Amino acid sequence: MNIGLKDAKILIVDDKISNLEILEDFLKLKGYENIITINDSLNFDATMKDFCPDIILLDLMMPHISGFEILEKLNKDGMISGSMPIIVLSADVNFNTKKSALSSGASDFITKPFDLIEVDLRIKNLLQSAFLLSQIKNQNKILNENVLEKTTELQEIIKDIRKQNDTLKEISWIQSHVVRAPLARMLGLISLIKHESYPENMTQEQILNLIVDSALELDKTILDISNKIIEYQTLETVSFPKNSTI
């Protein structure tokens, strides 16, 4: 038997002790190890909470709380799903009874007196389906976590790209506006010296000083641009590492 099936937790609920003994002995013979039986349905809630079964074998006609009432409660609590199948055991062969049980959330229906081979096969099939469903859910959970992680990484990259674009725009603006101002001023002043056409209120020395000031201003601007380019290159390296899988 598959190890996962062998370790499955099986809960059997039936008010007939003889039925419980037959099923428990047979399932242990088949290799199932985790089996709990209860013959009083009043104990179902506490047992369910403590045991957390992988599959339930449930009698329908019981005193105190019937199998139908248990199905109704499980439905209300949102505990009926493909990951915890429920096999109904009943001596009632009426079609409406079977239909009602299955529509209430039961995964399968076996009539009493039951065929033990049939019980074994149905338990095995339902557990295999439940375990496969559980694996798919776990894989989907891992996939969703990976997608969320990659989405976060992409959002960070997009944020860095936008910052890079802002930096490039700033560099472009500096080049087209800030650099041209002192350069144009220098060219104008040099033209004055070249043609010796000094303004009446200015000397050649004053013009030369203005050229030096403009050159220093231009040098500072170029240094600022260089720093911006270094910042841009740093951002690009962080955003797009060589080994990135994005």
Backbone as CSV, one residue per row, in Angstrom:
resi,resn,N_x,N_y,N_z,CA_x,CA_y,CA_z,C_x,C_y,C_z
1,MET,0.843,-1.206,0.000,0.000,0.000,0.000,0.873,1.250,0.000
2,ASN,0.426,2.272,-0.704,1.116,3.549,-0.716,1.274,4.085,0.704
3,ILE,2.505,4.613,1.008,2.787,5.080,2.376,1.817,6.174,2.799
4,GLY,1.482,7.076,1.876,0.552,8.147,2.213,-0.810,7.619,2.605
5,LEU,-1.275,6.591,1.892,-2.576,6.006,2.223,-2.506,5.268,3.548
6,LYS,-1.419,4.606,3.775,-1.255,3.830,5.008,-1.340,4.729,6.239
7,ASP,-0.845,5.947,6.116,-0.833,6.880,7.246,-2.115,7.708,7.352
8,ALA,-3.040,7.502,6.431,-4.273,8.299,6.441,-5.057,8.084,7.733
9,LYS,-5.645,9.178,8.225,-6.446,9.102,9.460,-7.908,8.846,9.097
10,ILE,-8.424,7.734,9.601,-9.776,7.296,9.252,-10.674,7.364,10.482
11,LEU,-11.798,8.057,10.345,-12.789,8.143,11.424,-14.040,7.374,11.003
12,ILE,-14.456,6.416,11.846,-15.654,5.624,11.566,-16.710,5.943,12.615
13,VAL,-17.909,6.337,12.149,-18.992,6.723,13.055,-20.190,5.799,12.790
14,ASP,-20.531,4.982,13.785,-21.652,4.038,13.638,-22.125,3.665,15.032
15,ASP,-23.441,3.622,15.232,-23.942,3.297,16.566,-23.873,1.791,16.847
16,LYS,-23.600,0.977,15.831,-23.474,-0.467,16.023,-22.005,-0.816,16.263
17,ILE,-21.697,-1.255,17.483,-20.310,-1.585,17.834,-19.767,-2.703,16.943
18,SER,-20.637,-3.657,16.579,-20.194,-4.780,15.736,-19.684,-4.282,14.381
19,ASN,-20.384,-3.300,13.830,-19.935,-2.736,12.548,-18.578,-2.053,12.688
20,LEU,-18.416,-1.333,13.801,-17.148,-0.647,14.042,-16.002,-1.646,14.149
21,GLU,-16.230,-2.721,14.867,-15.176,-3.730,15.073,-14.796,-4.404,13.757
22,ILE,-15.794,-4.725,12.952,-15.527,-5.376,11.665,-14.697,-4.461,10.761
23,LEU,-15.129,-3.223,10.666,-14.428,-2.274,9.786,-13.015,-1.989,10.292
24,GLU,-12.880,-1.766,11.584,-11.568,-1.441,12.136,-10.601,-2.604,11.944
25,ASP,-11.033,-3.827,12.272,-10.152,-4.989,12.123,-9.746,-5.192,10.667
26,PHE,-10.702,-5.023,9.765,-10.423,-5.229,8.348,-9.436,-4.171,7.829
27,LEU,-9.657,-2.902,8.176,-8.784,-1.832,7.688,-7.374,-1.945,8.258
28,LYS,-7.271,-2.399,9.503,-5.939,-2.626,10.080,-5.239,-3.765,9.347
29,LEU,-6.009,-4.778,8.986,-5.462,-5.893,8.217,-4.948,-5.412,6.864
30,LYS,-5.588,-4.397,6.316,-5.186,-3.838,5.034,-4.016,-2.852,5.150
31,GLY,-3.588,-2.598,6.365,-2.406,-1.759,6.557,-2.657,-0.363,7.062
32,TYR,-3.919,0.008,7.250,-4.214,1.336,7.808,-3.913,1.326,9.304
33,GLU,-3.279,2.389,9.773,-2.815,2.406,11.163,-3.546,3.423,12.037
34,ASN,-3.992,4.512,11.439,-4.609,5.598,12.218,-6.131,5.558,12.089
35,ILE,-6.749,4.778,12.947,-8.211,4.596,12.882,-8.825,4.916,14.241
36,ILE,-9.868,5.740,14.211,-10.637,6.008,15.441,-12.103,5.696,15.142
37,THR,-12.753,5.019,16.091,-14.177,4.680,15.941,-14.965,5.296,17.080
38,ILE,-16.186,5.759,16.773,-17.084,6.251,17.824,-18.486,5.702,17.552
39,ASN,-19.139,5.216,18.612,-20.487,4.663,18.450,-21.567,5.601,18.990
40,ASP,-21.129,6.756,19.494,-22.075,7.762,19.982,-21.827,9.050,19.201
41,SER,-22.773,9.429,18.368,-22.589,10.592,17.505,-22.455,11.898,18.285
42,LEU,-22.818,11.873,19.575,-22.635,13.071,20.405,-21.149,13.412,20.574
43,ASN,-20.306,12.414,20.381,-18.862,12.626,20.519,-18.197,13.062,19.212
44,PHE,-18.995,13.241,18.179,-18.417,13.512,16.862,-17.617,14.815,16.837
45,ASP,-18.190,15.900,17.338,-17.530,17.205,17.251,-16.162,17.200,17.928
46,ALA,-16.117,16.683,19.147,-14.853,16.660,19.889,-13.825,15.790,19.181
47,THR,-14.265,14.630,18.684,-13.349,13.726,17.984,-12.850,14.363,16.695
48,MET,-13.751,15.014,15.991,-13.397,15.676,14.737,-12.322,16.741,14.970
49,LYS,-12.496,17.493,16.021,-11.562,18.578,16.335,-10.192,18.045,16.711
50,ASP,-10.165,16.984,17.519,-8.889,16.449,18.013,-8.189,15.578,16.971
51,PHE,-8.965,14.837,16.178,-8.376,13.842,15.281,-8.090,14.387,13.883
52,CYS,-8.903,15.289,13.391,-8.759,15.867,12.047,-8.574,14.768,10.998
53,PRO,-9.602,13.971,10.744,-9.464,12.814,9.851,-9.239,13.194,8.387
54,ASP,-8.653,12.261,7.654,-8.494,12.417,6.207,-9.721,11.892,5.471
55,ILE,-10.453,10.971,6.113,-11.654,10.403,5.517,-12.598,9.959,6.632
56,ILE,-13.905,10.058,6.371,-14.911,9.674,7.371,-15.821,8.601,6.782
57,LEU,-16.041,7.540,7.548,-17.062,6.546,7.225,-18.226,6.809,8.165
58,LEU,-19.376,7.185,7.618,-20.457,7.729,8.432,-21.761,6.961,8.240
59,ASP,-22.276,6.443,9.355,-23.607,5.814,9.334,-24.668,6.912,9.298
60,LEU,-25.759,6.650,8.599,-26.820,7.649,8.501,-27.804,7.591,9.660
61,MET,-28.288,6.405,9.957,-29.341,6.248,10.957,-28.748,5.969,12.330
62,MET,-28.640,7.035,13.133,-28.082,6.894,14.484,-28.942,7.687,15.461
63,PRO,-29.006,7.242,16.726,-29.724,8.029,17.741,-28.952,9.311,18.074
64,HIS,-29.619,10.222,18.752,-29.018,11.506,19.164,-28.806,12.426,17.950
65,ILE,-27.775,12.122,17.169,-27.466,12.954,15.991,-27.313,12.023,14.798
66,SER,-28.111,12.226,13.785,-28.061,11.347,12.613,-26.906,11.738,11.689
67,GLY,-26.604,10.834,10.750,-25.572,11.133,9.762,-25.934,12.335,8.906
68,PHE,-27.218,12.493,8.617,-27.665,13.661,7.840,-27.379,14.966,8.595
69,GLU,-27.607,14.937,9.883,-27.358,16.145,10.697,-25.863,16.455,10.751
70,ILE,-25.043,15.417,10.804,-23.590,15.625,10.796,-23.150,16.216,9.455
71,LEU,-23.691,15.689,8.358,-23.370,16.250,7.040,-23.783,17.715,6.952
72,GLU,-24.958,18.007,7.472,-25.451,19.388,7.458,-24.529,20.319,8.242
73,LYS,-24.082,19.836,9.406,-23.194,20.658,10.233,-21.825,20.857,9.552
74,LEU,-21.307,19.791,8.960,-20.029,19.901,8.259,-20.136,20.877,7.101
75,ASN,-21.264,20.829,6.418,-21.498,21.780,5.329,-21.530,23.211,5.842
76,LYS,-22.235,23.403,6.927,-22.376,24.738,7.518,-21.032,25.293,7.949
77,ASP,-20.176,24.407,8.476,-18.851,24.825,8.951,-17.823,24.897,7.830
78,GLY,-18.246,24.579,6.611,-17.333,24.634,5.467,-16.254,23.577,5.499
79,MET,-16.561,22.435,6.081,-15.548,21.394,6.245,-15.686,20.259,5.236
80,ILE,-16.679,20.331,4.381,-16.833,19.289,3.366,-16.113,19.738,2.101
81,SER,-15.148,18.939,1.679,-14.397,19.249,0.471,-13.785,17.968,-0.057
82,GLY,-13.225,18.062,-1.260,-12.599,16.886,-1.857,-11.395,16.403,-1.096
83,SER,-10.827,17.272,-0.252,-9.651,16.868,0.512,-10.012,16.064,1.758
84,MET,-11.304,15.995,2.120,-11.744,15.147,3.222,-13.025,14.420,2.787
85,PRO,-12.879,13.329,2.042,-14.063,12.605,1.544,-14.849,11.945,2.670
86,ILE,-16.138,11.757,2.424,-17.042,11.115,3.393,-17.780,9.981,2.687
87,ILE,-17.640,8.774,3.240,-18.374,7.627,2.722,-19.547,7.341,3.657
88,VAL,-20.739,7.381,3.114,-21.938,7.102,3.902,-22.195,5.595,3.915
89,LEU,-22.486,5.064,5.109,-22.841,3.648,5.281,-24.301,3.585,5.724
90,SER,-25.115,2.852,4.973,-26.533,2.806,5.337,-27.186,1.524,4.841
91,ALA,-28.133,1.025,5.659,-28.936,-0.140,5.252,-30.128,0.283,4.420
92,ASP,-30.345,1.587,4.341,-31.470,2.120,3.570,-31.070,2.176,2.092
93,VAL,-31.688,1.340,1.283,-31.338,1.268,-0.134,-32.235,2.164,-0.985
94,ASN,-33.091,2.935,-0.341,-33.992,3.820,-1.067,-33.189,4.840,-1.885
95,PHE,-33.582,5.042,-3.133,-32.854,5.946,-4.029,-32.823,7.369,-3.476
96,ASN,-33.917,7.831,-2.916,-33.981,9.197,-2.386,-33.021,9.396,-1.220
97,THR,-32.836,8.341,-0.423,-31.886,8.425,0.699,-30.470,8.608,0.167
98,LYS,-30.128,7.807,-0.819,-28.797,7.910,-1.429,-28.600,9.279,-2.078
99,LYS,-29.620,9.723,-2.803,-29.542,11.019,-3.472,-29.388,12.149,-2.456
100,SER,-30.131,12.057,-1.351,-30.065,13.089,-0.315,-28.693,13.131,0.341
101,ALA,-28.110,11.952,0.593,-26.791,11.891,1.229,-25.722,12.487,0.319
102,LEU,-25.748,12.107,-0.939,-24.739,12.605,-1.881,-24.885,14.103,-2.126
103,SER,-26.138,14.580,-2.190,-26.358,16.017,-2.397,-26.010,16.827,-1.151
104,SER,-25.913,16.144,0.007,-25.551,16.829,1.260,-24.045,16.907,1.462
105,GLY,-23.303,16.305,0.544,-21.842,16.426,0.641,-21.098,15.123,0.749
106,ALA,-21.813,13.994,0.847,-21.139,12.700,0.904,-20.427,12.438,-0.419
107,SER,-19.239,11.820,-0.339,-18.470,11.524,-1.543,-18.883,10.196,-2.166
108,ASP,-19.374,9.286,-1.324,-19.752,7.960,-1.811,-20.809,7.365,-0.885
109,PHE,-21.429,6.301,-1.339,-22.529,5.683,-0.589,-22.372,4.168,-0.686
110,ILE,-22.288,3.498,0.465,-22.161,2.039,0.502,-23.317,1.486,1.334
111,THR,-24.003,0.510,0.773,-25.153,-0.070,1.488,-24.714,-1.207,2.411
112,LYS,-25.440,-1.330,3.517,-25.211,-2.435,4.459,-26.154,-3.592,4.113
113,PRO,-25.719,-4.819,4.363,-24.386,-5.210,4.848,-23.347,-4.955,3.754
114,PHE,-22.223,-4.370,4.123,-21.257,-3.948,3.128,-20.290,-5.070,2.760
115,ASP,-19.804,-4.946,1.536,-18.765,-5.830,1.027,-17.422,-5.207,1.405
116,LEU,-16.629,-5.899,2.215,-15.382,-5.330,2.713,-14.395,-5.008,1.588
117,ILE,-14.378,-5.823,0.562,-13.495,-5.539,-0.571,-13.904,-4.226,-1.235
118,GLU,-15.209,-4.033,-1.365,-15.715,-2.786,-1.941,-15.352,-1.602,-1.048
119,VAL,-15.510,-1.781,0.254,-15.147,-0.715,1.195,-13.679,-0.345,1.039
120,ASP,-12.819,-1.351,0.963,-11.381,-1.124,0.828,-11.063,-0.340,-0.447
121,LEU,-11.642,-0.752,-1.566,-11.365,-0.102,-2.843,-11.870,1.338,-2.877
122,ARG,-13.044,1.543,-2.320,-13.601,2.907,-2.346,-12.804,3.843,-1.438
123,ILE,-12.393,3.338,-0.294,-11.555,4.157,0.597,-10.245,4.511,-0.104
124,LYS,-9.637,3.502,-0.719,-8.355,3.728,-1.391,-8.502,4.746,-2.525
125,ASN,-9.533,4.604,-3.337,-9.737,5.525,-4.462,-9.981,6.960,-3.989
126,LEU,-10.807,7.101,-2.963,-11.111,8.448,-2.463,-9.886,9.097,-1.822
127,LEU,-9.095,8.305,-1.083,-7.891,8.850,-0.456,-6.872,9.267,-1.507
128,GLN,-6.715,8.444,-2.542,-5.789,8.815,-3.615,-6.208,10.118,-4.274
129,SER,-7.496,10.265,-4.538,-8.001,11.506,-5.140,-7.787,12.695,-4.208
130,ALA,-8.045,12.468,-2.905,-7.893,13.543,-1.921,-6.440,13.970,-1.792
131,PHE,-5.527,13.001,-1.787,-4.112,13.326,-1.659,-3.605,14.052,-2.903
132,LEU,-4.073,13.632,-4.084,-3.686,14.324,-5.313,-4.195,15.764,-5.302
133,LEU,-5.438,15.950,-4.849,-6.016,17.290,-4.755,-5.214,18.151,-3.781
134,SER,-4.804,17.541,-2.668,-4.010,18.262,-1.679,-2.664,18.691,-2.262
135,GLN,-2.041,17.801,-3.044,-0.767,18.132,-3.678,-0.931,19.278,-4.670
136,ILE,-2.025,19.233,-5.438,-2.279,20.304,-6.402,-2.469,21.640,-5.684
137,LYS,-3.211,21.605,-4.565,-3.434,22.841,-3.794,-2.112,23.388,-3.257
138,ASN,-1.248,22.482,-2.772,0.050,22.916,-2.255,0.915,23.502,-3.365
139,GLN,0.884,22.850,-4.539,1.648,23.358,-5.675,1.126,24.717,-6.118
140,ASN,-0.200,24.866,-6.120,-0.789,26.159,-6.481,-0.403,27.245,-5.484
141,LYS,-0.355,26.852,-4.204,0.038,27.812,-3.171,1.480,28.273,-3.385
142,ILE,2.360,27.298,-3.671,3.763,27.634,-3.925,3.882,28.506,-5.167
143,LEU,3.103,28.149,-6.209,3.122,28.931,-7.444,2.657,30.359,-7.197
144,ASN,1.581,30.512,-6.422,1.069,31.850,-6.111,2.098,32.661,-5.326
145,GLU,2.798,31.992,-4.403,3.829,32.684,-3.621,4.973,33.133,-4.523
146,ASN,5.349,32.254,-5.489,6.419,32.606,-6.428,6.000,33.770,-7.318
147,VAL,4.739,33.729,-7.777,4.228,34.815,-8.624,4.234,36.137,-7.850
148,LEU,3.811,36.067,-6.581,3.793,37.274,-5.748,5.213,37.818,-5.564
149,GLU,6.166,36.901,-5.342,7.559,37.318,-5.156,8.107,37.976,-6.423
150,LYS,7.825,37.342,-7.574,8.314,37.898,-8.838,7.626,39.227,-9.154
151,THR,6.350,39.320,-8.804,5.620,40.569,-9.032,6.235,41.707,-8.223
152,THR,6.593,41.392,-6.991,7.242,42.391,-6.128,8.581,42.826,-6.722
153,GLU,9.352,41.841,-7.227,10.640,42.157,-7.843,10.442,43.053,-9.070
154,LEU,9.434,42.718,-9.881,9.162,43.518,-11.071,8.742,44.944,-10.709
155,GLN,7.948,45.061,-9.648,7.527,46.390,-9.208,8.735,47.230,-8.788
156,GLU,9.699,46.581,-8.126,10.917,47.287,-7.716,11.734,47.704,-8.938
157,ILE,11.795,46.805,-9.928,12.536,47.128,-11.153,11.877,48.295,-11.890
158,ILE,10.536,48.253,-11.967,9.807,49.341,-12.626,10.053,50.660,-11.897
159,LYS,10.080,50.583,-10.555,10.337,51.788,-9.769,11.730,52.352,-10.084
160,ASP,12.727,51.435,-10.215,14.088,51.874,-10.530,14.173,52.440,-11.945
161,ILE,13.425,51.810,-12.883,13.425,52.312,-14.260,12.864,53.730,-14.314
162,ARG,11.791,53.945,-13.568,11.204,55.291,-13.534,12.193,56.295,-12.944
163,LYS,12.924,55.851,-11.924,13.915,56.737,-11.313,15.031,57.041,-12.304
164,GLN,15.416,56.003,-13.091,16.431,56.202,-14.126,15.949,57.211,-15.168
165,ASN,14.701,57.051,-15.574,14.137,57.974,-16.568,14.136,59.409,-16.043
166,ASP,13.789,59.550,-14.764,13.806,60.889,-14.159,15.225,61.458,-14.170
167,THR,16.200,60.572,-13.888,17.600,61.007,-13.876,18.043,61.427,-15.271
168,LEU,17.661,60.620,-16.280,18.018,60.959,-17.657,17.382,62.279,-18.091
169,LYS,16.119,62.483,-17.701,15.442,63.738,-18.033,16.174,64.928,-17.388
170,GLU,16.607,64.700,-16.139,17.312,65.776,-15.441,18.647,66.075,-16.114
171,ILE,19.361,65.012,-16.533,20.628,65.205,-17.226,20.410,65.950,-18.536
172,SER,19.365,65.550,-19.260,19.046,66.192,-20.539,18.727,67.671,-20.338
173,TRP,17.962,67.974,-19.304,17.591,69.371,-19.035,18.832,70.195,-18.680
174,ILE,19.711,69.602,-17.869,20.937,70.310,-17.477,21.784,70.605,-18.710
175,GLN,21.897,69.580,-19.592,22.708,69.758,-20.794,22.135,70.838,-21.714
176,SER,20.804,70.849,-21.844,20.184,71.766,-22.805,19.982,73.176,-22.260
177,HIS,19.988,73.334,-20.950,19.716,74.652,-20.371,20.880,75.186,-19.525
178,VAL,21.248,74.424,-18.518,22.227,74.929,-17.551,23.609,75.056,-18.167
179,VAL,23.992,74.069,-19.012,25.326,74.123,-19.621,25.426,75.265,-20.629
180,ARG,24.384,75.466,-21.391,24.441,76.443,-22.465,24.534,77.891,-21.968
181,ALA,23.991,78.137,-20.781,23.999,79.523,-20.278,25.417,80.049,-20.045
182,PRO,26.254,79.382,-19.205,27.615,79.916,-19.020,28.453,79.815,-20.287
183,LEU,28.181,78.785,-21.111,28.951,78.644,-22.357,28.646,79.806,-23.308
184,ALA,27.364,80.154,-23.429,26.978,81.279,-24.294,27.567,82.582,-23.761
185,ARG,27.567,82.696,-22.422,28.125,83.913,-21.813,29.616,84.019,-22.122
186,MET,30.338,82.901,-22.005,31.776,82.895,-22.284,32.060,83.264,-23.735
187,LEU,31.278,82.663,-24.649,31.500,82.954,-26.076,31.250,84.429,-26.380
188,GLY,30.225,84.985,-25.732,29.936,86.410,-25.945,31.046,87.298,-25.427
189,LEU,31.559,86.952,-24.247,32.626,87.750,-23.655,33.918,87.632,-24.456
190,ILE,34.189,86.402,-24.934,35.386,86.198,-25.759,35.271,87.007,-27.052
191,SER,34.083,87.081,-27.600,33.863,87.863,-28.825,34.155,89.344,-28.578
192,LEU,33.774,89.832,-27.370,34.063,91.230,-27.036,35.557,91.492,-27.033
193,ILE,36.310,90.554,-26.422,37.767,90.731,-26.354,38.369,90.641,-27.748
194,LYS,37.875,89.685,-28.539,38.420,89.480,-29.880,38.263,90.720,-30.743
195,HIS,37.120,91.355,-30.605,36.870,92.538,-31.432,37.182,93.841,-30.704
196,GLU,37.692,93.695,-29.471,38.058,94.863,-28.653,36.918,95.874,-28.588
197,SER,35.736,95.343,-28.465,34.565,96.229,-28.358,34.002,96.128,-26.946
198,TYR,34.739,96.735,-26.003,34.340,96.654,-24.614,33.228,97.657,-24.310
199,PRO,32.310,97.264,-23.460,31.310,98.246,-22.994,32.010,99.381,-22.257
200,GLU,31.381,100.539,-22.274,32.020,101.713,-21.670,32.299,101.521,-20.182
201,ASN,31.450,100.783,-19.493,31.605,100.649,-18.043,32.390,99.398,-17.643
202,MET,33.053,98.725,-18.619,33.776,97.500,-18.311,35.176,97.545,-18.892
203,THR,36.116,96.955,-18.132,37.497,96.854,-18.608,37.740,95.437,-19.096
204,GLN,38.875,95.249,-19.778,39.225,93.905,-20.267,39.406,92.939,-19.097
205,GLU,39.968,93.460,-17.995,40.185,92.592,-16.813,38.858,92.108,-16.237
206,GLN,37.886,93.005,-16.206,36.571,92.608,-15.694,35.928,91.541,-16.591
207,ILE,36.103,91.710,-17.886,35.552,90.720,-18.824,36.230,89.367,-18.627
208,LEU,37.563,89.401,-18.439,38.299,88.150,-18.213,37.833,87.462,-16.915
209,ASN,37.570,88.273,-15.915,37.073,87.706,-14.647,35.696,87.038,-14.842
210,LEU,34.879,87.696,-15.674,33.566,87.108,-15.963,33.708,85.788,-16.720
211,ILE,34.685,85.738,-17.627,34.933,84.486,-18.363,35.376,83.386,-17.414
212,VAL,36.261,83.730,-16.463,36.723,82.738,-15.471,35.552,82.254,-14.623
213,ASP,34.711,83.184,-14.171,33.541,82.803,-13.366,32.626,81.863,-14.146
214,SER,32.426,82.196,-15.420,31.561,81.353,-16.254,32.182,79.974,-16.467
215,ALA,33.523,79.941,-16.617,34.216,78.661,-16.795,34.071,77.794,-15.541
216,LEU,34.206,78.442,-14.365,34.045,77.702,-13.107,32.612,77.176,-12.960
217,GLU,31.653,78.015,-13.351,30.247,77.597,-13.297,30.005,76.410,-14.228
218,LEU,30.614,76.494,-15.431,30.470,75.411,-16.396,31.128,74.128,-15.884
219,ASP,32.300,74.283,-15.248,33.006,73.121,-14.697,32.160,72.434,-13.620
220,LYS,31.534,73.246,-12.738,30.670,72.687,-11.701,29.483,71.955,-12.313
221,THR,28.898,72.541,-13.346,27.742,71.922,-14.005,28.122,70.582,-14.621
222,ILE,29.286,70.544,-15.275,29.756,69.295,-15.887,29.999,68.229,-14.818
223,LEU,30.539,68.642,-13.661,30.752,67.709,-12.555,29.416,67.146,-12.052
224,ASP,28.401,68.029,-11.965,27.063,67.572,-11.545,26.514,66.538,-12.534
225,ILE,26.712,66.811,-13.824,26.238,65.866,-14.842,26.947,64.525,-14.694
226,SER,28.275,64.573,-14.442,29.044,63.331,-14.270,28.516,62.519,-13.097
227,ASN,28.198,63.217,-12.007,27.655,62.527,-10.831,26.295,61.899,-11.141
228,LYS,25.476,62.608,-11.904,24.164,62.081,-12.300,24.323,60.822,-13.164
229,ILE,25.315,60.849,-14.068,25.553,59.688,-14.931,26.005,58.492,-14.111
230,ILE,26.875,58.743,-13.116,27.327,57.656,-12.231,26.146,57.085,-11.457
231,GLU,25.262,57.968,-10.980,24.064,57.522,-10.259,23.180,56.678,-11.168
232,TYR,23.028,57.104,-12.414,22.209,56.356,-13.378,22.799,54.969,-13.625
233,GLN,24.131,54.905,-13.813,24.786,53.621,-14.062,24.648,52.685,-12.861
234,THR,24.692,53.260,-11.652,24.523,52.456,-10.440,23.118,51.880,-10.376
235,LEU,22.121,52.703,-10.685,20.731,52.246,-10.699,20.530,51.138,-11.720
236,GLU,21.160,51.288,-12.886,21.012,50.291,-13.946,21.598,48.957,-13.504
237,THR,22.731,49.000,-12.788,23.361,47.764,-12.305,22.493,47.077,-11.275
238,VAL,21.880,47.856,-10.379,21.014,47.289,-9.341,19.750,46.718,-9.948
239,SER,19.178,47.410,-10.924,17.904,46.998,-11.492,18.016,45.764,-12.364
240,PHE,19.151,45.629,-13.052,19.262,44.518,-13.986,20.533,43.723,-13.725
241,PRO,20.567,42.952,-12.633,21.732,42.118,-12.354,21.925,41.095,-13.459
242,LYS,23.156,40.704,-13.696,23.480,39.814,-14.797,22.777,38.465,-14.680
243,ASN,22.623,37.977,-13.466,22.018,36.656,-13.246,20.528,36.733,-12.998
244,SER,19.905,37.882,-13.312,18.472,38.025,-13.043,17.668,37.046,-13.859
245,THR,16.627,36.468,-13.216,15.737,35.517,-13.912,14.461,36.199,-14.364
246,ILE,14.356,37.490,-14.127,13.136,38.210,-14.513,13.088,38.343,-16.029
